[in-house]
Amino acid sequence: MGMTVGVCRITLRLPENASLKGKRRVVKSLTEKLRNKFNVAVAEVDANDRWQIAIIGLTCVSNDARHAREMLDGAVEFVQRTRLDAELLESEIEVSRAF
């Protein structure tokens, strides 16, 4: 066994959002829920100045590649299922061995 790192990038469209303040509120709520529910590190990683696009990065560490993939798949599914104010445009997941 070894250490496995999983990385995920989620691109969301916020069609009803009209300001950066509104976007920050959505992103903050989402990142807190993902941290608490999935125990992942999460942050807004790109498109910071765009009102209606949010790009969120997540990462996790595990001793099992399948577990890391399941965690990130679950996080993407959670976003898609629970955030009715956000349209999931794209998600990318990469899991790789480290060390």
DRENPA-3360 file (N, C-alpha, C; in nm, 2 decimals, always signed):
BEGIN
1 = MGMTVGVC = +0.08/-0.12/+0.00/+0.00/+0.00/+0.00/+0.09/+0.12/+0.00 ~ +0.03/+0.23/-0.03/+0.10/+0.36/-0.03/+0.00/+0.47/-0.02 ~ +0.05/+0.59/-0.04/-0.04/+0.71/-0.03/-0.10/+0.74/-0.17 ~ -0.23/+0.76/-0.18/-0.30/+0.79/-0.30/-0.36/+0.93/-0.28 ~ -0.34/+1.02/-0.39/-0.40/+1.15/-0.38/-0.51/+1.16/-0.49 ~ -0.62/+1.21/-0.45/-0.73/+1.23/-0.55/-0.75/+1.38/-0.57 ~ -0.77/+1.43/-0.69/-0.79/+1.57/-0.72/-0.91/+1.58/-0.81 ~ -1.00/+1.68/-0.78/-1.12/+1.70/-0.86/-1.13/+1.85/-0.89;
9 = RITLRLPE = -1.18/+1.87/-1.01/-1.21/+2.01/-1.05/-1.36/+2.01/-1.10 ~ -1.44/+2.10/-1.04/-1.58/+2.11/-1.07/-1.61/+2.25/-1.12 ~ -1.67/+2.25/-1.24/-1.71/+2.38/-1.30/-1.86/+2.39/-1.29 ~ -1.90/+2.50/-1.23/-2.04/+2.53/-1.21/-2.09/+2.66/-1.28 ~ -2.21/+2.66/-1.33/-2.27/+2.78/-1.38/-2.37/+2.82/-1.28 ~ -2.37/+2.95/-1.24/-2.47/+3.00/-1.14/-2.56/+3.10/-1.22 ~ -2.66/+3.05/-1.29/-2.74/+3.13/-1.38/-2.82/+3.24/-1.31 ~ -2.86/+3.23/-1.19/-2.94/+3.33/-1.12/-2.85/+3.43/-1.05;
17 = NASLKGKR = -2.73/+3.41/-1.05/-2.64/+3.50/-0.97/-2.61/+3.63/-1.04 ~ -2.61/+3.74/-0.97/-2.60/+3.88/-1.03/-2.49/+3.96/-0.97 ~ -2.40/+3.90/-0.88/-2.29/+3.98/-0.83/-2.19/+3.88/-0.77 ~ -2.07/+3.94/-0.75/-1.96/+3.86/-0.69/-1.99/+3.82/-0.54 ~ -2.07/+3.91/-0.48/-2.11/+3.89/-0.34/-2.20/+3.76/-0.33 ~ -2.29/+3.76/-0.43/-2.38/+3.64/-0.43/-2.31/+3.51/-0.47 ~ -2.21/+3.52/-0.56/-2.13/+3.41/-0.59/-2.05/+3.36/-0.47 ~ -1.99/+3.46/-0.39/-1.91/+3.42/-0.27/-2.00/+3.34/-0.17;
25 = RVVKSLTE = -2.12/+3.39/-0.16/-2.22/+3.32/-0.07/-2.24/+3.18/-0.11 ~ -2.26/+3.15/-0.24/-2.29/+3.02/-0.29/-2.16/+2.93/-0.27 ~ -2.05/+2.99/-0.31/-1.92/+2.91/-0.30/-1.89/+2.88/-0.16 ~ -1.90/+2.97/-0.07/-1.87/+2.95/+0.07/-1.96/+2.84/+0.13 ~ -2.09/+2.85/+0.10/-2.18/+2.74/+0.15/-2.14/+2.61/+0.10 ~ -2.12/+2.60/-0.03/-2.08/+2.47/-0.09/-1.95/+2.42/-0.04 ~ -1.85/+2.50/-0.03/-1.72/+2.45/+0.02/-1.73/+2.40/+0.16 ~ -1.80/+2.47/+0.25/-1.82/+2.42/+0.39/-1.89/+2.29/+0.39;
33 = KLRNKFNV = -2.00/+2.27/+0.31/-2.07/+2.15/+0.31/-1.98/+2.03/+0.26 ~ -1.90/+2.06/+0.15/-1.82/+1.95/+0.10/-1.71/+1.91/+0.20 ~ -1.65/+2.01/+0.27/-1.55/+1.98/+0.37/-1.61/+1.90/+0.48 ~ -1.73/+1.94/+0.53/-1.79/+1.87/+0.65/-1.83/+1.73/+0.61 ~ -1.90/+1.71/+0.49/-1.96/+1.58/+0.45/-1.85/+1.48/+0.40 ~ -1.75/+1.53/+0.33/-1.66/+1.44/+0.26/-1.52/+1.44/+0.32 ~ -1.49/+1.53/+0.41/-1.36/+1.54/+0.47/-1.25/+1.56/+0.36 ~ -1.27/+1.66/+0.27/-1.18/+1.69/+0.16/-1.13/+1.83/+0.18;
41 = AVAEVDAN = -1.02/+1.87/+0.12/-0.98/+2.00/+0.11/-1.04/+2.06/-0.01 ~ -1.10/+2.18/+0.00/-1.18/+2.24/-0.11/-1.16/+2.39/-0.11 ~ -1.15/+2.45/-0.23/-1.13/+2.59/-0.25/-1.18/+2.63/-0.39 ~ -1.22/+2.76/-0.41/-1.24/+2.81/-0.54/-1.10/+2.83/-0.60 ~ -1.08/+2.78/-0.72/-0.95/+2.77/-0.78/-0.93/+2.85/-0.91 ~ -1.04/+2.90/-0.97/-1.03/+2.98/-1.09/-1.16/+3.05/-1.11 ~ -1.16/+3.14/-1.21/-1.27/+3.22/-1.25/-1.32/+3.31/-1.13 ~ -1.23/+3.35/-1.05/-1.27/+3.42/-0.93/-1.35/+3.55/-0.96;
49 = DRWQIAII = -1.33/+3.61/-1.07/-1.39/+3.74/-1.10/-1.51/+3.73/-1.19 ~ -1.56/+3.61/-1.22/-1.67/+3.59/-1.30/-1.80/+3.56/-1.21 ~ -1.90/+3.63/-1.23/-2.02/+3.62/-1.15/-2.09/+3.49/-1.16 ~ -2.10/+3.44/-1.28/-2.19/+3.32/-1.30/-2.11/+3.19/-1.32 ~ -1.98/+3.19/-1.30/-1.90/+3.07/-1.32/-1.82/+3.05/-1.19 ~ -1.82/+2.93/-1.13/-1.74/+2.89/-1.02/-1.67/+2.77/-1.05 ~ -1.54/+2.77/-1.02/-1.45/+2.65/-1.04/-1.40/+2.61/-0.91 ~ -1.43/+2.50/-0.86/-1.40/+2.45/-0.73/-1.30/+2.33/-0.74;
57 = GLTCVSND = -1.20/+2.33/-0.66/-1.10/+2.23/-0.66/-1.12/+2.15/-0.53 ~ -1.11/+2.02/-0.53/-1.12/+1.93/-0.42/-1.00/+1.84/-0.42 ~ -0.95/+1.80/-0.30/-0.85/+1.70/-0.30/-0.86/+1.61/-0.17 ~ -0.82/+1.49/-0.18/-0.83/+1.40/-0.07/-0.70/+1.31/-0.07 ~ -0.67/+1.25/+0.04/-0.56/+1.16/+0.05/-0.61/+1.03/+0.11 ~ -0.57/+0.92/+0.06/-0.62/+0.79/+0.11/-0.51/+0.68/+0.09 ~ -0.52/+0.57/+0.15/-0.43/+0.46/+0.12/-0.48/+0.37/+0.02 ~ -0.60/+0.40/-0.04/-0.66/+0.32/-0.14/-0.72/+0.40/-0.25;
65 = ARHAREML = -0.67/+0.37/-0.38/-0.72/+0.45/-0.49/-0.87/+0.45/-0.51 ~ -0.93/+0.33/-0.49/-1.07/+0.32/-0.51/-1.15/+0.40/-0.41 ~ -1.10/+0.41/-0.29/-1.16/+0.49/-0.19/-1.16/+0.64/-0.22 ~ -1.04/+0.68/-0.27/-1.02/+0.82/-0.31/-1.12/+0.86/-0.42 ~ -1.13/+0.77/-0.52/-1.22/+0.79/-0.63/-1.36/+0.80/-0.59 ~ -1.40/+0.71/-0.50/-1.54/+0.71/-0.45/-1.57/+0.83/-0.37 ~ -1.48/+0.88/-0.29/-1.50/+1.01/-0.22/-1.53/+1.12/-0.31 ~ -1.44/+1.13/-0.42/-1.46/+1.25/-0.51/-1.58/+1.23/-0.60;
73 = DGAVEFVQ = -1.61/+1.11/-0.64/-1.73/+1.08/-0.72/-1.86/+1.12/-0.63 ~ -1.85/+1.09/-0.50/-1.96/+1.12/-0.41/-1.98/+1.27/-0.40 ~ -1.87/+1.34/-0.39/-1.87/+1.49/-0.38/-1.93/+1.55/-0.50 ~ -1.90/+1.50/-0.62/-1.95/+1.55/-0.74/-2.10/+1.53/-0.75 ~ -2.14/+1.40/-0.71/-2.28/+1.37/-0.71/-2.36/+1.45/-0.61 ~ -2.30/+1.48/-0.50/-2.37/+1.56/-0.40/-2.39/+1.70/-0.45 ~ -2.29/+1.76/-0.52/-2.31/+1.89/-0.57/-2.42/+1.89/-0.68 ~ -2.42/+1.79/-0.76/-2.53/+1.79/-0.87/-2.67/+1.77/-0.81;
81 = RTRLDAEL = -2.68/+1.69/-0.70/-2.81/+1.65/-0.64/-2.86/+1.77/-0.55 ~ -2.77/+1.84/-0.48/-2.82/+1.93/-0.38/-2.82/+2.07/-0.42 ~ -2.74/+2.11/-0.51/-2.73/+2.26/-0.55/-2.82/+2.29/-0.67 ~ -2.94/+2.32/-0.64/-3.03/+2.35/-0.75/-3.01/+2.49/-0.80 ~ -2.93/+2.57/-0.73/-2.89/+2.70/-0.78/-2.77/+2.70/-0.87 ~ -2.71/+2.58/-0.89/-2.59/+2.57/-0.97/-2.60/+2.46/-1.07 ~ -2.56/+2.48/-1.19/-2.56/+2.38/-1.30/-2.42/+2.33/-1.31 ~ -2.40/+2.20/-1.30/-2.27/+2.13/-1.31/-2.24/+2.13/-1.46;
89 = LESEIEVS = -2.14/+2.20/-1.50/-2.10/+2.21/-1.64/-1.99/+2.10/-1.67 ~ -1.90/+2.07/-1.58/-1.80/+1.98/-1.60/-1.74/+1.93/-1.47 ~ -1.69/+1.81/-1.46/-1.61/+1.76/-1.35/-1.50/+1.67/-1.40 ~ -1.38/+1.69/-1.34/-1.27/+1.61/-1.38/-1.21/+1.55/-1.25 ~ -1.18/+1.42/-1.25/-1.12/+1.36/-1.14/-0.99/+1.29/-1.18 ~ -0.89/+1.30/-1.10/-0.76/+1.23/-1.13/-0.72/+1.17/-0.99 ~ -0.68/+1.04/-1.00/-0.64/+0.97/-0.88/-0.50/+0.92/-0.91 ~ -0.40/+0.94/-0.83/-0.27/+0.89/-0.86/-0.19/+0.85/-0.73;
97 = RAF = -0.10/+0.77/-0.74/-0.01/+0.72/-0.63/+0.09/+0.84/-0.60 ~ +0.12/+0.86/-0.48/+0.22/+0.95/-0.44/+0.31/+0.88/-0.34 ~ +0.44/+0.89/-0.37/+0.54/+0.83/-0.28/+0.54/+0.68/-0.29;
% end
